[in-house]
Structure formats: C-alpha cells, structure tokens
C-alpha cells in the first residue's frame, strides 16, 4: 500500500497484509480508529494470519517441498541448492587458504638486551 488506508476496506487489507507477514503475533491498533474500522482491521489480521498458516501447512504437506526445520529461515532452499550456512562455510574455507598469513619472524631491536659500552664507566653514588 503506497498511501495510508482511509476506508474500512483499506484497513481490512492493511490488517490482512500484517497478519500474513506475522501470522502468530498479537495485533495492536495501528492508529486511533472508530469501532467499525478497528474491527475490520483486526478481522484482516486474523484472516491474513490464518491464510498464511494454512498456506505453510499446505506447502509442508507437499513431498517435493518439505518445511524447513528451523523457523524462520533465510530464504528457501529449492531442490538442488545448498543452505546459506553451507555456502558461507564453503566460501570461508576457500578464502582461508588465500588470505591465511602468519606473523613474520623478525627480531625487533627494541626487545634486545642493552649493555652499556665498555669504554665508559658510570659513577655509582
């Protein structure tokens, strides 16, 4: 919706969209509305949430499209593709070989022991 809802039907549609996006949430009034409009909004939230849950149940029942184990997920993993975690792990392993470096083994002169020169004597008080 590009503009703010104005009619009861618009508020019902806004509620249905909200319910679809968050099917198991507790809806609150988005704005001060009259009783009829508020009732339409809440009915839209309920209908949208029910439709989303029914859709997910229907998709889970299909054999070629199993429901992901962890909910929510980051995008679908269609047949033949790999999950995001596996993809990132694979890329890290590839890049590790390319960028893996050790610190150079050099002597730092600041850490060498310092001895006073033999020609000079330091008076001791």
Chimera marker file (.cmm) of the C-alpha trace (Angstrom):
<marker_set name="trace">
<marker id="1" x="0.000" y="0.000" z="0.000" r="1" g="1" b="0" radius="0.5"/>
<marker id="2" x="1.534" y="3.267" z="-1.083" r="1" g="1" b="0" radius="0.5"/>
<marker id="3" x="-0.841" y="5.547" z="0.834" r="1" g="1" b="0" radius="0.5"/>
<marker id="4" x="-2.354" y="5.447" z="4.290" r="1" g="1" b="0" radius="0.5"/>
<marker id="5" x="-5.609" y="3.448" z="4.472" r="1" g="1" b="0" radius="0.5"/>
<marker id="6" x="-8.717" y="5.574" z="4.572" r="1" g="1" b="0" radius="0.5"/>
<marker id="7" x="-11.744" y="3.288" z="4.157" r="1" g="1" b="0" radius="0.5"/>
<marker id="8" x="-12.825" y="0.253" z="6.141" r="1" g="1" b="0" radius="0.5"/>
<marker id="9" x="-11.852" y="-1.997" z="3.239" r="1" g="1" b="0" radius="0.5"/>
<marker id="10" x="-8.387" y="-0.414" z="3.137" r="1" g="1" b="0" radius="0.5"/>
<marker id="11" x="-7.926" y="-1.074" z="6.847" r="1" g="1" b="0" radius="0.5"/>
<marker id="12" x="-9.090" y="-4.686" z="6.392" r="1" g="1" b="0" radius="0.5"/>
<marker id="13" x="-6.480" y="-5.107" z="3.632" r="1" g="1" b="0" radius="0.5"/>
<marker id="14" x="-3.783" y="-3.496" z="5.811" r="1" g="1" b="0" radius="0.5"/>
<marker id="15" x="-4.676" y="-5.948" z="8.584" r="1" g="1" b="0" radius="0.5"/>
<marker id="16" x="-4.589" y="-8.898" z="6.194" r="1" g="1" b="0" radius="0.5"/>
<marker id="17" x="-1.113" y="-7.882" z="4.994" r="1" g="1" b="0" radius="0.5"/>
<marker id="18" x="0.098" y="-7.505" z="8.582" r="1" g="1" b="0" radius="0.5"/>
<marker id="19" x="-1.415" y="-10.876" z="9.513" r="1" g="1" b="0" radius="0.5"/>
<marker id="20" x="0.238" y="-12.575" z="6.522" r="1" g="1" b="0" radius="0.5"/>
<marker id="21" x="3.653" y="-11.169" z="7.408" r="1" g="1" b="0" radius="0.5"/>
<marker id="22" x="3.380" y="-12.023" z="11.120" r="1" g="1" b="0" radius="0.5"/>
<marker id="23" x="0.845" y="-14.849" z="11.437" r="1" g="1" b="0" radius="0.5"/>
<marker id="24" x="1.346" y="-15.619" z="15.123" r="1" g="1" b="0" radius="0.5"/>
<marker id="25" x="1.574" y="-12.110" z="16.545" r="1" g="1" b="0" radius="0.5"/>
<marker id="26" x="-0.717" y="-10.149" z="18.789" r="1" g="1" b="0" radius="0.5"/>
<marker id="27" x="-2.081" y="-7.199" z="16.832" r="1" g="1" b="0" radius="0.5"/>
<marker id="28" x="-2.493" y="-3.756" z="18.317" r="1" g="1" b="0" radius="0.5"/>
<marker id="29" x="-4.397" y="-0.816" z="16.931" r="1" g="1" b="0" radius="0.5"/>
<marker id="30" x="-2.115" y="0.941" z="14.439" r="1" g="1" b="0" radius="0.5"/>
<marker id="31" x="-3.942" y="4.256" z="14.790" r="1" g="1" b="0" radius="0.5"/>
<marker id="32" x="-6.916" y="5.697" z="16.642" r="1" g="1" b="0" radius="0.5"/>
<marker id="33" x="-9.822" y="4.189" z="14.680" r="1" g="1" b="0" radius="0.5"/>
<marker id="34" x="-13.557" y="4.033" z="15.169" r="1" g="1" b="0" radius="0.5"/>
<marker id="35" x="-15.041" y="0.716" z="16.320" r="1" g="1" b="0" radius="0.5"/>
<marker id="36" x="-16.158" y="-0.482" z="12.876" r="1" g="1" b="0" radius="0.5"/>
<marker id="37" x="-12.802" y="0.230" z="11.243" r="1" g="1" b="0" radius="0.5"/>
<marker id="38" x="-10.852" y="-1.266" z="14.143" r="1" g="1" b="0" radius="0.5"/>
<marker id="39" x="-12.976" y="-4.411" z="13.992" r="1" g="1" b="0" radius="0.5"/>
<marker id="40" x="-12.289" y="-4.671" z="10.231" r="1" g="1" b="0" radius="0.5"/>
<marker id="41" x="-8.533" y="-4.244" z="10.832" r="1" g="1" b="0" radius="0.5"/>
<marker id="42" x="-8.425" y="-6.969" z="13.486" r="1" g="1" b="0" radius="0.5"/>
<marker id="43" x="-10.507" y="-9.271" z="11.274" r="1" g="1" b="0" radius="0.5"/>
<marker id="44" x="-7.993" y="-8.687" z="8.470" r="1" g="1" b="0" radius="0.5"/>
<marker id="45" x="-5.092" y="-9.540" z="10.789" r="1" g="1" b="0" radius="0.5"/>
<marker id="46" x="-6.820" y="-12.749" z="11.852" r="1" g="1" b="0" radius="0.5"/>
<marker id="47" x="-7.749" y="-13.737" z="8.289" r="1" g="1" b="0" radius="0.5"/>
<marker id="48" x="-4.262" y="-12.952" z="6.962" r="1" g="1" b="0" radius="0.5"/>
<marker id="49" x="-2.572" y="-14.958" z="9.728" r="1" g="1" b="0" radius="0.5"/>
<marker id="50" x="-4.902" y="-17.917" z="9.209" r="1" g="1" b="0" radius="0.5"/>
<marker id="51" x="-4.311" y="-17.828" z="5.458" r="1" g="1" b="0" radius="0.5"/>
<marker id="52" x="-0.528" y="-17.778" z="5.972" r="1" g="1" b="0" radius="0.5"/>
<marker id="53" x="-0.578" y="-20.717" z="8.389" r="1" g="1" b="0" radius="0.5"/>
<marker id="54" x="-2.867" y="-22.682" z="6.062" r="1" g="1" b="0" radius="0.5"/>
<marker id="55" x="-0.530" y="-21.928" z="3.164" r="1" g="1" b="0" radius="0.5"/>
<marker id="56" x="2.510" y="-23.115" z="5.147" r="1" g="1" b="0" radius="0.5"/>
<marker id="57" x="0.692" y="-26.300" z="6.163" r="1" g="1" b="0" radius="0.5"/>
<marker id="58" x="-0.253" y="-26.936" z="2.533" r="1" g="1" b="0" radius="0.5"/>
<marker id="59" x="3.321" y="-26.372" z="1.344" r="1" g="1" b="0" radius="0.5"/>
<marker id="60" x="4.671" y="-28.635" z="4.106" r="1" g="1" b="0" radius="0.5"/>
<marker id="61" x="2.318" y="-31.419" z="3.025" r="1" g="1" b="0" radius="0.5"/>
<marker id="62" x="3.799" y="-31.457" z="-0.473" r="1" g="1" b="0" radius="0.5"/>
<marker id="63" x="6.529" y="-34.087" z="-0.814" r="1" g="1" b="0" radius="0.5"/>
<marker id="64" x="8.767" y="-32.091" z="-3.155" r="1" g="1" b="0" radius="0.5"/>
<marker id="65" x="8.779" y="-29.011" z="-0.896" r="1" g="1" b="0" radius="0.5"/>
<marker id="66" x="9.458" y="-30.018" z="2.721" r="1" g="1" b="0" radius="0.5"/>
<marker id="67" x="9.033" y="-27.486" z="5.512" r="1" g="1" b="0" radius="0.5"/>
<marker id="68" x="12.378" y="-26.138" z="6.784" r="1" g="1" b="0" radius="0.5"/>
<marker id="69" x="13.377" y="-27.463" z="10.191" r="1" g="1" b="0" radius="0.5"/>
<marker id="70" x="14.262" y="-24.117" z="11.745" r="1" g="1" b="0" radius="0.5"/>
<marker id="71" x="11.636" y="-21.378" z="11.571" r="1" g="1" b="0" radius="0.5"/>
<marker id="72" x="12.226" y="-18.651" z="10.450" r="1" g="1" b="0" radius="0.5"/>
<marker id="73" x="14.760" y="-19.289" z="7.714" r="1" g="1" b="0" radius="0.5"/>
<marker id="74" x="16.669" y="-17.024" z="5.403" r="1" g="1" b="0" radius="0.5"/>
<marker id="75" x="15.085" y="-17.719" z="2.065" r="1" g="1" b="0" radius="0.5"/>
<marker id="76" x="14.071" y="-21.035" z="0.588" r="1" g="1" b="0" radius="0.5"/>
<marker id="77" x="16.472" y="-23.751" z="-0.456" r="1" g="1" b="0" radius="0.5"/>
<marker id="78" x="14.964" y="-25.122" z="-3.662" r="1" g="1" b="0" radius="0.5"/>
<marker id="79" x="15.826" y="-28.591" z="-4.893" r="1" g="1" b="0" radius="0.5"/>
<marker id="80" x="19.457" y="-28.859" z="-5.906" r="1" g="1" b="0" radius="0.5"/>
<marker id="81" x="20.710" y="-25.845" z="-3.950" r="1" g="1" b="0" radius="0.5"/>
<marker id="82" x="22.517" y="-25.644" z="-0.638" r="1" g="1" b="0" radius="0.5"/>
<marker id="83" x="21.656" y="-23.756" z="2.528" r="1" g="1" b="0" radius="0.5"/>
<marker id="84" x="23.108" y="-20.347" z="3.315" r="1" g="1" b="0" radius="0.5"/>
<marker id="85" x="25.204" y="-21.728" z="6.193" r="1" g="1" b="0" radius="0.5"/>
<marker id="86" x="26.796" y="-24.386" z="3.967" r="1" g="1" b="0" radius="0.5"/>
<marker id="87" x="27.504" y="-21.792" z="1.277" r="1" g="1" b="0" radius="0.5"/>
<marker id="88" x="29.166" y="-19.395" z="3.719" r="1" g="1" b="0" radius="0.5"/>
<marker id="89" x="31.215" y="-22.209" z="5.274" r="1" g="1" b="0" radius="0.5"/>
<marker id="90" x="32.426" y="-23.277" z="1.825" r="1" g="1" b="0" radius="0.5"/>
<marker id="91" x="33.427" y="-19.712" z="0.935" r="1" g="1" b="0" radius="0.5"/>
<marker id="92" x="35.268" y="-19.217" z="4.241" r="1" g="1" b="0" radius="0.5"/>
<marker id="93" x="37.286" y="-22.383" z="3.621" r="1" g="1" b="0" radius="0.5"/>
<marker id="94" x="38.224" y="-21.217" z="0.121" r="1" g="1" b="0" radius="0.5"/>
<marker id="95" x="39.189" y="-17.728" z="1.280" r="1" g="1" b="0" radius="0.5"/>
<marker id="96" x="41.108" y="-19.046" z="4.298" r="1" g="1" b="0" radius="0.5"/>
<marker id="97" x="43.698" y="-20.637" z="2.012" r="1" g="1" b="0" radius="0.5"/>
<marker id="98" x="44.056" y="-17.412" z="0.075" r="1" g="1" b="0" radius="0.5"/>
<marker id="99" x="44.359" y="-14.983" z="2.969" r="1" g="1" b="0" radius="0.5"/>
<marker id="100" x="45.918" y="-17.136" z="5.690" r="1" g="1" b="0" radius="0.5"/>
<marker id="101" x="49.141" y="-15.482" z="6.877" r="1" g="1" b="0" radius="0.5"/>
<marker id="102" x="51.485" y="-15.844" z="9.795" r="1" g="1" b="0" radius="0.5"/>
<marker id="103" x="53.235" y="-13.014" z="11.521" r="1" g="1" b="0" radius="0.5"/>
<marker id="104" x="56.787" y="-12.604" z="10.191" r="1" g="1" b="0" radius="0.5"/>
<marker id="105" x="59.536" y="-13.989" z="12.449" r="1" g="1" b="0" radius="0.5"/>
<marker id="106" x="61.796" y="-10.991" z="12.756" r="1" g="1" b="0" radius="0.5"/>
<marker id="107" x="63.746" y="-9.745" z="15.684" r="1" g="1" b="0" radius="0.5"/>
<marker id="108" x="62.633" y="-6.393" z="16.994" r="1" g="1" b="0" radius="0.5"/>
<marker id="109" x="65.673" y="-4.317" z="18.109" r="1" g="1" b="0" radius="0.5"/>
<marker id="110" x="63.719" y="-2.733" z="20.960" r="1" g="1" b="0" radius="0.5"/>
<marker id="111" x="63.491" y="-6.087" z="22.703" r="1" g="1" b="0" radius="0.5"/>
<marker id="112" x="67.240" y="-6.875" z="22.522" r="1" g="1" b="0" radius="0.5"/>
<marker id="113" x="69.114" y="-6.610" z="25.776" r="1" g="1" b="0" radius="0.5"/>
<marker id="114" x="71.110" y="-3.422" z="26.023" r="1" g="1" b="0" radius="0.5"/>
<marker id="115" x="74.562" y="-3.338" z="27.537" r="1" g="1" b="0" radius="0.5"/>
<marker id="116" x="76.468" y="-0.104" z="28.189" r="1" g="1" b="0" radius="0.5"/>
<marker id="117" x="79.644" y="0.354" z="26.172" r="1" g="1" b="0" radius="0.5"/>
<marker id="118" x="82.851" y="-0.890" z="27.876" r="1" g="1" b="0" radius="0.5"/>
<marker id="119" x="84.815" y="2.347" z="27.462" r="1" g="1" b="0" radius="0.5"/>
<marker id="120" x="82.621" y="4.425" z="29.732" r="1" g="1" b="0" radius="0.5"/>
<marker id="121" x="82.178" y="3.997" z="33.415" r="1" g="1" b="0" radius="0.5"/>
<marker id="122" x="79.087" y="5.118" z="35.138" r="1" g="1" b="0" radius="0.5"/>
<marker id="123" x="79.719" y="6.634" z="38.578" r="1" g="1" b="0" radius="0.5"/>
<marker id="124" x="77.740" y="4.959" z="41.293" r="1" g="1" b="0" radius="0.5"/>
<marker id="125" x="76.633" y="7.318" z="44.060" r="1" g="1" b="0" radius="0.5"/>
<link id1="1" id2="2" r="1" g="1" b="0" radius="0.2"/>
<link id1="2" id2="3" r="1" g="1" b="0" radius="0.2"/>
<link id1="3" id2="4" r="1" g="1" b="0" radius="0.2"/>
<link id1="4" id2="5" r="1" g="1" b="0" radius="0.2"/>
<link id1="5" id2="6" r="1" g="1" b="0" radius="0.2"/>
<link id1="6" id2="7" r="1" g="1" b="0" radius="0.2"/>
<link id1="7" id2="8" r="1" g="1" b="0" radius="0.2"/>
<link id1="8" id2="9" r="1" g="1" b="0" radius="0.2"/>
<link id1="9" id2="10" r="1" g="1" b="0" radius="0.2"/>
<link id1="10" id2="11" r="1" g="1" b="0" radius="0.2"/>
<link id1="11" id2="12" r="1" g="1" b="0" radius="0.2"/>
<link id1="12" id2="13" r="1" g="1" b="0" radius="0.2"/>
<link id1="13" id2="14" r="1" g="1" b="0" radius="0.2"/>
<link id1="14" id2="15" r="1" g="1" b="0" radius="0.2"/>
<link id1="15" id2="16" r="1" g="1" b="0" radius="0.2"/>
<link id1="16" id2="17" r="1" g="1" b="0" radius="0.2"/>
<link id1="17" id2="18" r="1" g="1" b="0" radius="0.2"/>
<link id1="18" id2="19" r="1" g="1" b="0" radius="0.2"/>
<link id1="19" id2="20" r="1" g="1" b="0" radius="0.2"/>
<link id1="20" id2="21" r="1" g="1" b="0" radius="0.2"/>
<link id1="21" id2="22" r="1" g="1" b="0" radius="0.2"/>
<link id1="22" id2="23" r="1" g="1" b="0" radius="0.2"/>
<link id1="23" id2="24" r="1" g="1" b="0" radius="0.2"/>
<link id1="24" id2="25" r="1" g="1" b="0" radius="0.2"/>
<link id1="25" id2="26" r="1" g="1" b="0" radius="0.2"/>
<link id1="26" id2="27" r="1" g="1" b="0" radius="0.2"/>
<link id1="27" id2="28" r="1" g="1" b="0" radius="0.2"/>
<link id1="28" id2="29" r="1" g="1" b="0" radius="0.2"/>
<link id1="29" id2="30" r="1" g="1" b="0" radius="0.2"/>
<link id1="30" id2="31" r="1" g="1" b="0" radius="0.2"/>
<link id1="31" id2="32" r="1" g="1" b="0" radius="0.2"/>
<link id1="32" id2="33" r="1" g="1" b="0" radius="0.2"/>
<link id1="33" id2="34" r="1" g="1" b="0" radius="0.2"/>
<link id1="34" id2="35" r="1" g="1" b="0" radius="0.2"/>
<link id1="35" id2="36" r="1" g="1" b="0" radius="0.2"/>
<link id1="36" id2="37" r="1" g="1" b="0" radius="0.2"/>
<link id1="37" id2="38" r="1" g="1" b="0" radius="0.2"/>
<link id1="38" id2="39" r="1" g="1" b="0" radius="0.2"/>
<link id1="39" id2="40" r="1" g="1" b="0" radius="0.2"/>
<link id1="40" id2="41" r="1" g="1" b="0" radius="0.2"/>
<link id1="41" id2="42" r="1" g="1" b="0" radius="0.2"/>
<link id1="42" id2="43" r="1" g="1" b="0" radius="0.2"/>
<link id1="43" id2="44" r="1" g="1" b="0" radius="0.2"/>
<link id1="44" id2="45" r="1" g="1" b="0" radius="0.2"/>
<link id1="45" id2="46" r="1" g="1" b="0" radius="0.2"/>
<link id1="46" id2="47" r="1" g="1" b="0" radius="0.2"/>
<link id1="47" id2="48" r="1" g="1" b="0" radius="0.2"/>
<link id1="48" id2="49" r="1" g="1" b="0" radius="0.2"/>
<link id1="49" id2="50" r="1" g="1" b="0" radius="0.2"/>
<link id1="50" id2="51" r="1" g="1" b="0" radius="0.2"/>
<link id1="51" id2="52" r="1" g="1" b="0" radius="0.2"/>
<link id1="52" id2="53" r="1" g="1" b="0" radius="0.2"/>
<link id1="53" id2="54" r="1" g="1" b="0" radius="0.2"/>
<link id1="54" id2="55" r="1" g="1" b="0" radius="0.2"/>
<link id1="55" id2="56" r="1" g="1" b="0" radius="0.2"/>
<link id1="56" id2="57" r="1" g="1" b="0" radius="0.2"/>
<link id1="57" id2="58" r="1" g="1" b="0" radius="0.2"/>
<link id1="58" id2="59" r="1" g="1" b="0" radius="0.2"/>
<link id1="59" id2="60" r="1" g="1" b="0" radius="0.2"/>
<link id1="60" id2="61" r="1" g="1" b="0" radius="0.2"/>
<link id1="61" id2="62" r="1" g="1" b="0" radius="0.2"/>
<link id1="62" id2="63" r="1" g="1" b="0" radius="0.2"/>
<link id1="63" id2="64" r="1" g="1" b="0" radius="0.2"/>
<link id1="64" id2="65" r="1" g="1" b="0" radius="0.2"/>
<link id1="65" id2="66" r="1" g="1" b="0" radius="0.2"/>
<link id1="66" id2="67" r="1" g="1" b="0" radius="0.2"/>
<link id1="67" id2="68" r="1" g="1" b="0" radius="0.2"/>
<link id1="68" id2="69" r="1" g="1" b="0" radius="0.2"/>
<link id1="69" id2="70" r="1" g="1" b="0" radius="0.2"/>
<link id1="70" id2="71" r="1" g="1" b="0" radius="0.2"/>
<link id1="71" id2="72" r="1" g="1" b="0" radius="0.2"/>
<link id1="72" id2="73" r="1" g="1" b="0" radius="0.2"/>
<link id1="73" id2="74" r="1" g="1" b="0" radius="0.2"/>
<link id1="74" id2="75" r="1" g="1" b="0" radius="0.2"/>
<link id1="75" id2="76" r="1" g="1" b="0" radius="0.2"/>
<link id1="76" id2="77" r="1" g="1" b="0" radius="0.2"/>
<link id1="77" id2="78" r="1" g="1" b="0" radius="0.2"/>
<link id1="78" id2="79" r="1" g="1" b="0" radius="0.2"/>
<link id1="79" id2="80" r="1" g="1" b="0" radius="0.2"/>
<link id1="80" id2="81" r="1" g="1" b="0" radius="0.2"/>
<link id1="81" id2="82" r="1" g="1" b="0" radius="0.2"/>
<link id1="82" id2="83" r="1" g="1" b="0" radius="0.2"/>
<link id1="83" id2="84" r="1" g="1" b="0" radius="0.2"/>
<link id1="84" id2="85" r="1" g="1" b="0" radius="0.2"/>
<link id1="85" id2="86" r="1" g="1" b="0" radius="0.2"/>
<link id1="86" id2="87" r="1" g="1" b="0" radius="0.2"/>
<link id1="87" id2="88" r="1" g="1" b="0" radius="0.2"/>
<link id1="88" id2="89" r="1" g="1" b="0" radius="0.2"/>
<link id1="89" id2="90" r="1" g="1" b="0" radius="0.2"/>
<link id1="90" id2="91" r="1" g="1" b="0" radius="0.2"/>
<link id1="91" id2="92" r="1" g="1" b="0" radius="0.2"/>
<link id1="92" id2="93" r="1" g="1" b="0" radius="0.2"/>
<link id1="93" id2="94" r="1" g="1" b="0" radius="0.2"/>
<link id1="94" id2="95" r="1" g="1" b="0" radius="0.2"/>
<link id1="95" id2="96" r="1" g="1" b="0" radius="0.2"/>
<link id1="96" id2="97" r="1" g="1" b="0" radius="0.2"/>
<link id1="97" id2="98" r="1" g="1" b="0" radius="0.2"/>
<link id1="98" id2="99" r="1" g="1" b="0" radius="0.2"/>
<link id1="99" id2="100" r="1" g="1" b="0" radius="0.2"/>
<link id1="100" id2="101" r="1" g="1" b="0" radius="0.2"/>
<link id1="101" id2="102" r="1" g="1" b="0" radius="0.2"/>
<link id1="102" id2="103" r="1" g="1" b="0" radius="0.2"/>
<link id1="103" id2="104" r="1" g="1" b="0" radius="0.2"/>
<link id1="104" id2="105" r="1" g="1" b="0" radius="0.2"/>
<link id1="105" id2="106" r="1" g="1" b="0" radius="0.2"/>
<link id1="106" id2="107" r="1" g="1" b="0" radius="0.2"/>
<link id1="107" id2="108" r="1" g="1" b="0" radius="0.2"/>
<link id1="108" id2="109" r="1" g="1" b="0" radius="0.2"/>
<link id1="109" id2="110" r="1" g="1" b="0" radius="0.2"/>
<link id1="110" id2="111" r="1" g="1" b="0" radius="0.2"/>
<link id1="111" id2="112" r="1" g="1" b="0" radius="0.2"/>
<link id1="112" id2="113" r="1" g="1" b="0" radius="0.2"/>
<link id1="113" id2="114" r="1" g="1" b="0" radius="0.2"/>
<link id1="114" id2="115" r="1" g="1" b="0" radius="0.2"/>
<link id1="115" id2="116" r="1" g="1" b="0" radius="0.2"/>
<link id1="116" id2="117" r="1" g="1" b="0" radius="0.2"/>
<link id1="117" id2="118" r="1" g="1" b="0" radius="0.2"/>
<link id1="118" id2="119" r="1" g="1" b="0" radius="0.2"/>
<link id1="119" id2="120" r="1" g="1" b="0" radius="0.2"/>
<link id1="120" id2="121" r="1" g="1" b="0" radius="0.2"/>
<link id1="121" id2="122" r="1" g="1" b="0" radius="0.2"/>
<link id1="122" id2="123" r="1" g="1" b="0" radius="0.2"/>
<link id1="123" id2="124" r="1" g="1" b="0" radius="0.2"/>
<link id1="124" id2="125" r="1" g="1" b="0" radius="0.2"/>
</marker_set>
